[in-house]
Amino acid sequence: MNHSSAHSLYHSAYRAGFSFTPRVGLADNRFLSTAPTRTPRVAVLYQAIDSHVINGVSKPRKPGGYQDSGADIAFVLQQQSDIEVVTPVTSPDPSQDHGWCFPDSEAGILDAIGKGATHLWANTILFAAHPLQTASSLEKYRNELRVVGQPPLLVEKFDDKEYTNNLLRRTNRFTLPRAWAVDLSVDPRPFLLEQNPPFPIVGKPVRGRGSHGVKVCCSFPDLYDHLLRLAQESPVAMLEEYLSGEEATVTVMPPSAENPKYWATPIVRRFNHEQGVAPYSGAVAVTANSVALTQEEADMDEQYDRAARECEEVAKLLGVTAPIRIDIRRFEENSKSRFALFDINMKPVSRMPPQLPSSFL
């Protein structure tokens, strides 16, 4: 368990928490925090409930429900002198993932509150029907409880890759790969023949998690077979131009009292791809295929700064209230090639590599 990861998220994300109210939306009360005289008591939530089916699509649940990164967050917060961490058990074992976080079910949330939590860190997948949004039993706590995370309605909207891609594309402000949405409720072959997409091409779910269901397809039969597999989970899939160059990821932090603008943390370069796709972090540790750029490396290539500024603008456009991660990749294997923004993740990977510079923390 890498307990160095969560500190990087806390100081901005905590102040970006929204008050609990029946109408969360884009979170009008975006910069609320506990009064200085009151020590925040933070409980971290993990995903224990499945996402609801949204427009025929169900987002797959990660094995373990993010208890690993939740344990990291709780452990690091526990080291802060001005924060108290509420855990399900007394003195959880730092070498184990369990015992640090509460399930995000209604019962789990009430358990955390009953143990004295004033702040809930939602290290989980949120959606409009999530208990944080809908549970009437939480109404009595609306004036005193704070949640660190994205508003559930916002997450449900922007987790739809087709919707988000179309939104960004309409602005004509962002560098994006070509993309197509495929209706899998009917035979996709006529559409594919009409569109004649270039190969290789990436096929992926419209509501995905990490690299689940993402595949680089090199031929029409390969793509067709992959779409048939995706059709078992979703009536819609995304096709995306394959980007052959360097891949990186940018975490963007929300505004806070200390920093009133959206701001990008140091870019993290990704490598050791498997068949053209970055492997799932639950199978291959992030530390095995990621490293943060040094300031010197970033300064040597203006494309890094250009991509980071675009990512900040995406976060601002979406109005996010907690960190997001945007995956970027160069169009070509050329240091002069621009980066395209190819995946907007409303929940960033919390287990960041230990090589991150101190400026990230």
N, C-alpha and C positions, 0 to 999 in steps of 0.2 A: 504494500500500500504506500503510495507516494504522497506524503502529507505536506509537501511543499506547494501544492497546487492552489489551494483555496484562497490563500492570502491575497493573491493577485486579483481576485474577484471582489473582495469584500468591501473595501472602503468606498468605491463608487456605487456598487450594486446595492449596498445596504441603504444608502440615501435615496436610491431610485425606487424603493419599495412603495407600493400603493396601499392606501388605506382600504380596509375591507368594506365594500359597499355593494349593494345589489347590482349597481350599474358600474361595471369596470371599464369596458370599452377601451379607449385609448388613455385612460387613467389621467383625469384632470389633476388629481393630487399626486403629482409625479415625484416630488422631492421631499416627501414627509420623512421625518425621523423622530426618534424619541427625544423628549426634552433632556437637556444636558444633565439635569439632576437625577435622572433615572437610568440605571444601568440596563441596557437591553439584554433580554434573556432569549437567546436564539435556539430554535429547534429546526433541524434540517429534515425535510420530507423526501422520501424516495417513492418511485412508482410502484404501487401495489395493485392498482386497478388498470384495466385495459382501457385504451381510448375508445370512445364511441365510434360507431360507423358514421362517417360524414360523407354524404353524397355517394354512398355505396363503397367508400374506401375506409379501411381500418388501418391505422398506423401500427406496425408490429411493436410489441413491447420488448425492450432489451432484457435479456436474461439477468436476473438480479435486480432489475429496476433501478440502476444507478446507485445502489448501496455502496459500491466501491468509491466513486467520487464523492458521494455524500459523507462517507466516513472521513475522507480527506478534508473536506470543508469543515466538518464539525471539529476534527482534531486541531486544525490550524486556528480556527476561531477560539478554541479553548486556551490557546497560548496568549491571547490578547488580554491585557490587564483590565480593559474597560468593557469587556463582554463576558457574559455568563452563557454557557451552553447547556441546554436541557437535553438529556438523553433518555431513551426508554429504560435503560438499566443503569445502576450505579457503577461508576468506574469501568466503562467498556474497554476491552483489550485493544491497544493500538495496533496489534499485529493482525487483527481480524476486521472484516468489513461489517459484520452484524453488531447490533447493540448501540450504534451511533445515531441512527436515523429512525424517524417515525414513518409508518406507511401513510400514503396520501389519501387513504379512505376517510370517510367522515369520522369513523371511530378513532382512527389514528390521529387525526387532527385534534379531535376533542381530548384525546389522551395527552397530547403535547400541551394543549392549553391548560388542562387540569394539573399538569406538572409545573405550571408557572410560565410557559412561553409567552413572550410579548411580541416576538417576531418569528415568522415562519419562512424559512428559506426553501423555496419550492424547486428543489433539484429533481424535477420530474417533468413529464410531458403534460402540458395543460391543454384544455379544450373547453368549449362553451358550457358543457354539461358537467364539468369537474365540480366536486364538492366545494372547493374554494369559491366557486361562483354561485352554486345553487343551494347549498345546505342551509335550511332555515334555522338549524340549531346553532349556526354561527352568527346569526343576526345580532344577538345580544352583545357580541364582542366587537361590533363594527367600529366603534369609536376608539377602541384601545388596541386592537390587533393590527399589526403591519405585516405585509407579505413582501418578501424579496423575490422578484421574478417578473415575468411578463404577464400582463393581463390575459386571462384565458381566452377572451374573445379575439384579442389581437393574435395570439398564437394560432388559434384555429384558422383564422383568415390567411395568415402568411405562411403557414405550413403547407399550403397548397402551392406546389411549385409552378403549376400552370398560371394560377392567378397572380402570383408574385412576379413571375417572369414577364407576363403581359403588362403589369403595372410599371415595372422598370423600363420595359422597352418603349412604352408610350411616351416616356419623358424625353427620349433621345439624349439622355445625359450619361449613359453608362455603357461600358464596353462589355458586350455579351456575346456568347456563341450563338450560332443559329440553332433554333429549336422548333420542335413540332409536338403537338399533343395528339395522341392516337386514341381513338374510340375503340375500346376492346369489347364492347358489347355486341359488335358486329365483326365480321371477318376483316382483319386489317389489311389484307393483301391488295385490294383495289386502291386503298389510300396510299400504300407504300409505292405501288407502281406509278400512281399519278404524281406523287411528290418526288420520287426518285432520289431519296436522300443519299448523301455521299458516304462511302465506306472508307475506313472504319467509322462506326457511329456508336454512341452510348445510348443504351436503353435503361430506363430507371423508373421506379414507382413515382406517382404524382405526389404521394405523401410517404416519404421514406424515412429511414433511420440509418445514419451512417452509410456504409457501403452495401447494406442489405438490398438485394435485388438489382444492383448496379452492375452492368456488364458492357464491355467493349465488344461489339459484334462486327465481324469482318466480312460477312456475306449476307445475301438476302435470306437463305435458309436458316442461317445462324440467328439472324434478327427475328425472323418469324417464330422460330422455336422459343426464343427468349420471351417474346411478347405473349405467347400462349401460357408460359409459366407465370408471367406477371398478371395475366387475366384472372388467375385463380385468387388473387388478392385484391384486385382493383379493376373497375371498368374503364379506367383511363391510365395511360402510361405516357412518359415523356421520352422523346428522342432528342438527342443533343449532339451537335457537332463535336467530334473528338478533337481535343486539344492536346497536341503532342509534346508541348514544351514543359518547362519547369513548373511544378506545382507548389503552391504555398497556401497559407491560411492566415487570415487577419481577424483578430478579435477586436470588436469595437465596444468601448465602454460608454454608458449613458452619461448625461450631464449630472453634476452634483454641485453641492454648495462650494466645493473647492475648485471645480472646473465646470464652467457653465456650458461647455460645448461637448458634442460627441467627439471622442478621440480614439485613435487606433493604437493598440499596443504594438510592440515590435513584431514584425512579420516573422512567421515560423515557416521555414522551408520544409517540404515533405519529399521523401524519397523511398526507395525500396518498394516500388509499386508491384502489385501482383496482377499480371495480365492487363496492365494499363490503368489499374484502379488502386487507390490507396486502401490498404486492408482495414477491416473492421478493428477498432481499437480494443474490443473485448478479446480478440484473438491474437493481435500483435500490439504490444505496448507502444504507446505514442512515443516513448523515449527511444524506441528501436528504429523509427523512421521519420523523426522530426528533429529539427534543431533551429533555434532562433538566430536570425541574422544579427551580426554585430553591427554597431552603428557605422563602422568603416565600410562594411559590405553594402549596407543600405545606401550610403552616400555615393558609392561608385556607380550606381545604376538608377537613373531617374524614374524608370518604370516601377520600381518598388514604391516610391513616394506617390506616383500617379495613382497606383492601385489603392494605396492606403486612403488617399483623399476620396476616391470614389466610394470606398467602403463606408467611410464616415458619412457621406451624403446619402447612402442607402439607409443607414440607421436613422438618420434625421428624417428622411422621407417616410419611413415606416413608423416613426414615433415610438421606438422601443424604449422600455424602461429598465432594462437589465442588459447584461452583455449578450452580444450575438457573435457568431463566427461566420465569416464569409470565405468560402474556398475560391481560390483564384488559380489560373494556369495560363501560361503563355500559349499563344496560338501555334508557335513553332519552336523547335529546339534551337533557338537563336537568342543570344543575350540582348539583342535589340528589339525583339518581338514584344509587343504589348501583352499585358495580362488581361484575360477575360474573367469576369465574375460569373462563376458557373453554379454556385450553390449557396443559398442563404439559409443558415441554420439558426432557428430561434433559441435553441438550447446549445450552447457551446460545450465542447469537450472540456471537462473541468480538470482532468489529469494532464497538466502541462509538463513538458520536459524539464529536467533540472538545469539545463544549460541556459534557461532564460536569464537575461541580465537583470541586475538589481533594479533598473528603472521600471521593469514590469511589475515589481511587487509594491 
